[in-house]
């Protein structure tokens, strides 16, 4: 079934709401892609940066190991700290530690921006880890030390401070990479926007053709049924125009008028299942014949029930023979329990039936028709709606009652354009 919101979206490609609809889909997609691509770029760049930093630290460790670090293990505890303090300024480290082969600390020395070493998770030999403290990047390495014979002496832990200029360059590199990724995603989104809009317009053109075909099908089918018990299909045209005029006077929403028009086109579609003997009988129907005639409502509901798009016509097709006092058919609904469009259409349907010639009667004059309808106020018709229609009836009668079929068809086409093509629910 085509919803009213879909009608509006499909039929108005140039309205701002179509752009809003596209943006509502593209912006979240852009944000999601930006987050995913940005995170992936950040991870990749961070890994490359970490590798760069680790390489700097590893080079420093290797340079230090080439010195006489092994001699430190030969020092007594009293002199080890002094030797470490002397050795530290000759290294690129801000902190060094020595451990014996069982990872018991032997001595340490620290310098640099912080008085205390950065807090690192415990390391295994041959591993490194990086920690950012404020604007500083520290890299800790733990390597095993062996003597000339390959016997383990202990472990050397170093804390390397990445130079500030290198840290700033790293931050700029990551930031520029993220900005570049976000710009690429944004430009890609902007590039596909007109493509999507163009595809949407192609879909709109197809939907226009489909809608026009559906509306024409409604009109033709309704007209074919109307011709079974009338000389022309003018009845369907007139009741639809009357219904639209009354709905406009009652300030109904465009979507309600669309449903009303669909119901007006098809209100008697069930008469296709009624025999000509009953439908065209020039005399009053007996009880059995009237019971058969009443079946056209259920038959009509069955017919439109086969097409989901015609669901919006159900209220009129199924309820236009209900009466305000509950004496109508098929359900015997009363008052406001009768759908609004069905109550409205009952008025215009009876009005046109009374003012038109039928096989079993001649047309009544306008004044006589209104007098007869006033007698049904509160019993057959909604009193408030009937009061509004009585003010419209003279003008509508003068405009449409004697109009040629082509003129009525032209007026109806204008109403179709106004509502089905330009007045769908916003």
N, C-alpha and C positions, 0 to 999 in steps of 0.2 A: 504493500500500500504506500502511496506517495504521501508523506506527511506534509502538513502546511509549512513547516520549517524547510523541508526539502523543496517544496514549490518555490519558496522565496529564494533559496540558495541557487537553485538551478536556473530560475527565470530572470535573474537580475545580476549578470556577471559584472556590470560596470558600477554597481552600488558599492559604497564603502564597506558594507558588511561582508562582501565577498573577500575583499582585501583583508579585513579583520579575521575572517575565517582562515585564510591562508596563513596569515601571520601567526595566528594562535597555534598553528601546527608547525610552522617553520621555526619560530623562535625557540620553543622547547627543544626541537631537534637540534638547532644550532647550539643551544646551551649544553645539551647532553654531549654532542660531538666535541664541543670545546673542552668540556670537562674531561672526557675520555682521552682526546688527543693531547690536551694539555698535560694530563697526568702521565700519559705514556711518554711524552717528550721530556717531562721533568724527571721521570725515572731513568730514562736513557741517558739524559744529560748528566744527572747526578751520578750514575754509575761511571760514566766517562770521567767526570770530575774527580770522583773518589779514586779511580784508578790513577789519574794524574797525581793526586796528592800522595797516594801510596807509593808511587814510583819515586817521588821526591824524598819521601821518608826512607824508602829502601836504599836509595843512593846514599843518603846520609848515614844509615846504619852500616852499610858496607864500608864506607870510608872510615868509620870509627873502628870497625872490627879489624881493619888493616893496621891499626895502631897497636900499641902494647897493652890492649885491654886484658889479655890473659895475665899480665903481671899483677893486675889488681887482685886476683884470687890468691896471690902469694902474700898479700899484706895482712898485717894483724888487724883486728877490729879497731884498735886505737888509731891506726893510721889510714884505714880504708876511707873513712869519711873525708879526711883531709885530701887524700889523693883524688877522690871523686869530685870534690869542690874545685880542685886544681884542673881536672880533666874537662869538666863541663864547659867552661868558657871557650875551649878549643873545638867544641862540637856545635852543630846547628840545633841542638836540642835545648828544651827548657827544663827537662828533667831526665835523670837516668837512675836506674836501680839495678842492683845485682842480687841474684838469688843463687843459692847453692843448688846442687843437683836434685834436692828434694823440695825445691821451691820455697825454702826458708829465706827470708830477706836478710841480706848481709849489710847493705848500706844504700844510701840514696842521696841525691843532691838535686836542688830545684832552683830555678830562676825564671825570669820572664814576667809577663803582665800579671800573672796570678801568684800569690804567695804559696798557694797550695796547688797540688796537681789536680787536673780535671778528673772527675770520677769516671772510671772506665769499668766495664764488665770484665771479669777474669778472662784472660786469654790463654790459648794453648800455644805451645811453641810453634813458631813459623806463621803466626796469624797477626793480623792488624785490625784495628778498629778506629773509627773517626768519631769525634764528638765536637759539636758546635757549642761554644759558650759565648753568648753575645755575638760580637763581630769576629770572634776568633775561632779558627778551626784547628783542633788538635788531632794528631794521629799518633796512636800508641802501637808500638811493635814489640814483639817478644820473640827473641831468637835464642837458640841453644848455642852454647860455646863449648868447644872441645880443644884439647891440647894437640900437640903435633902428632901424637900417636892415635888420635881419634877418640881418646877417652873423654867422657862428658865431664866438664868442669862445673857448669851451672847455666844460668840464664841471664841474658842481658835485656832489660826493658828500657825502651827509650820513648820519650814523649816529644813529638815534633810539632812546633808551631808553624803553620803555614804563614809565610810572610803576608802582611796586611795588603800589599799591592796585588799579590796573587789571589788573596781571598776576595778582594773587590772585583778583580777580573773574572773570577769564578761566578760571583753573584750577577755581574752584568751579562755573562755568557748565558746563564740559566734564564735570566729575565728576557733577554733578547730572543732566545729560542722560544719561550712561551708566547711572547708577543707575536712572533712570526707565525707560530702555529695557529693562534687565535685569529690572526688576520687572514690566513689562508682559508680557514673554515668559514669566516664571515664572508669573504669574497666569493667562495664557492656557493654559499647560501644565496647571496644576492644574484649570482649568475643563474641559478636554477629557478629563481622566482618568476621571471618573465616566461620561462619555458612552462612552468606549472600553470601560470595564468593563461597562457595560450591553449594548453591542453584543456583547461577548465572551460574556456570559451567554445572550444570544439564540442565538448560534452554538452554545453548549454544549447548549442545549435541543434544537436541531436535531440535533446530533451524538449526543445520547442516543437520540433516536428512530431515527437511522440505525444506531447500534450495536445497539440492541434488535432492530431488523429483521434485521440481519446475523446476530446470535446465534440468533434464532428460525429463520432460514433454515437455519443449520447444523443445529440440532436436528431440524427437520422433515425435511430432506433425509436426514440420518443415520437417522432413525427409519423413513422410507419404505424405505430400502435394507434395514434390519434386518428389516423385516416380510416381505421376500421369502423368507428362509430360516428364519424363526422365527414363532411364533404371535403374538407381540407385539413392540413396540419396546423392551421392557424390557432387552434385551441392551445396547443402546447406553447406556441410563441407568446400568445397573450398572457397565459397564466404565469409564465416565467417573468415577463416584463412587469406584470402586476405585483408579483411576489418581490421582485427586486426593489420596486418603488416603495412598497410597504416596509421592507426591511431597512431601506435607507432612512425612511421617516422614523423608524424605531431605533435608529443609530446602531444597527448591528455591525459587528466587526466584519472586515472583508472575508475572513476565513469562514464565518458563518454564512455569508451570502454565497460563497463558492459552493458550500454544501447544499444550500437551499436551491441554487440553480441546478445542480446535478439531480437533486430530488425532483425538481419541477419537470426536468426533461423526461424522467423515468417514472413519474408517479403512477401511471397506469400501465406499466410494462407488463404486469401480470395478466392483463386482458388478452394477451396472446394465447392464453390457455382457456379462454372462455369461448364457447361455441357462438357462431353467428346467430343461431336461432334465438339465443338469449340476448346477446349483445345488441342486435339490430331489431329486436322486437318492438313494434310501434306502440304496443299497449303496455300497461303497467305489468310488472313482473309478479307472478304469484309467489307464495312463500318458498316453494322448492326452487324456483328459478332465482329468487333473490339470494337464497343460500348458496347457489352455485356462483352467482355474481360476486358475492363477498369473498369467494376463494381467490379472486385476482390479487388480493393483498398478499396472501401467503405465497402464491405463485411468483409474484414480483420479488418478494424477499429472497426466494430460492434462486431466482435468476441472477439478481445482483450479488448474491452470496458467492457465486462462482467466480467473481472478479474482485480481487482484494481492493483495487483502486476505487470501486464503486461503493465501498462501505460507507462513505460520507453521505450517500443518498438514502441510507436506511431509515432515518427519522421520518422523512417525508413519505417514502414508499410505504412504510409500515404503519404510519400514524395519521395519514391525512383523512381517514374516515372515522377517527375517534371524535367523540363529542365532549364538550366541556363538562357536561353533567354526568358523564360516565355511561351514557346510553349508546355509544358508538361501537365500532368493531375494528379490529378483531379482538382486542384485549379488554375493552371496556374501561380504558383509563379515564381518570377524572382530573380536571383542573390542571395544575402545574405538573402533574405526573405525565401529561402528554408532552412530548418534546416540543420545544419552542418553535422550531421550524415547521413541525406538523400542525400546530395550532395556527400559525400564520398562513400556511398554504391552504388549510381548510377554508379560510375566508375567501381567498382569491379564486380557488377552484369552484366553489359554489357560485360566486359572483359571475364568473365567465359561463358556467353551465346555465345559469338562469337567463343571462342576456344573449345566449346563443341558441340557434335552432338545432334541435336534435331529432332523430327519427321518431321519437314518441311525443314531441312537443314543439311549439313555436317559441321564438325568443320573447322574453318579457322586456318591457321598457325599463329604463334606468330607475325611475321613481318607484315603480312597482317592485323591482328587484330589491331596492334598499329597504322598502317597507317589509318585504318578506324576510329579509335578513335580520332586521331589527327585532322581529318576533323570535328569532333564535338567539338573541343576546343572553348569555349566561347559561343557555341550555346547549345549543349547538356550538356557539362561538365564544372565544375569550372576549369578555366585555371591553377590556382596555384596548385590545388590538382592533376590535371592530370599530370602536370610537375613532381611532386614528384613520382607519381605512375609509370611513364615511366621509372624512374631510378630503380624501384623495380621489374618491371614486368618480365624481363628475369629470375632473380633468383627465383621469386615466381612460375613462369611457370615451370621451371625445377624441382622445388621441389615438387609441388603439382599436376600438370596437369595429369601426368600419374600414380600418386600414387594409390595404392589399397585402397579400402574403409576402411579396418581395419587400415591401416597406417594413413589415414586422421582422422579417429575417434580417434586414439591415440594422434595425434597432437592436435586435438580439445580439448580432455580431459585435456591436459596439459595447454592449454589456459584458460579453465574453472577454473582449480585449481589456476592459476596465478591471475586471476582477481576476479572471484566470491568468491573464498575462501581465497585469500591472498592479494587482491589489492583493496578492497573496500575503499571508500572515508574516509580519515583520518580526 
